[in-house]
Amino acid sequence: MIPWVLCCYKQSESLCQLYEEKRPSDPTTNYTAPRPAAASGDPHITTFDLLGYTFNGAGEFWMLRNSSVQPVLLQARMEKYSDGGVEKLATIFTAFVMKDQSSPTIQV
């Protein structure tokens, strides 16, 4: 951002043209947006590769564990669903914990 400000923001047009010649903007024509992943209900899960399934395990599970350059971690707790004191076969999400390399741990 600073080079653009120094060359283009309230500067001469010739300097800005030189900047744009040396650092052309990327029209994002080759950008591929990440696929969405989701989880809801008892729980129905859709993975990043669009695989959908239902998982009724009780416990704490890794929903996302990325060990690339900037690791991102997402853990979920699932417990048996109880309706008026009667336990059902389904489980529900009861807690989430998220952490990345540069942030504090977030618990919901």
Phi, psi and omega in degrees: 000320183298316177301321179296316180299315182293331183261328190243326184285109181058036178242183181290149181294326180294322178293320179293321177297320177297317178301311182295330177290318182279330181228072182294147179287151181268117182284003180059029179292335180260009181280133174244118181293145178294147178285145178282151171236154184207160174209136180200169174070225189253065295282138172263127187238136172241122182278172179296336177266020173067024173277126180252138177201167175249135182229122183248028177284144175259137180144196177248131188225147172284122174267328178210126178219094185257121181253027180283200184303317177244093184295140175232132181236134176223121180240143180236146173252131178236134180233157178300139179279135179237129180245100180066034179088353179261117180288137178256170178287339184281159171241161178228155174288132177239347179198153175224147174227132181229144180207139167234181189299327188244012182239161172288166177287133179249125180241132178232000000 
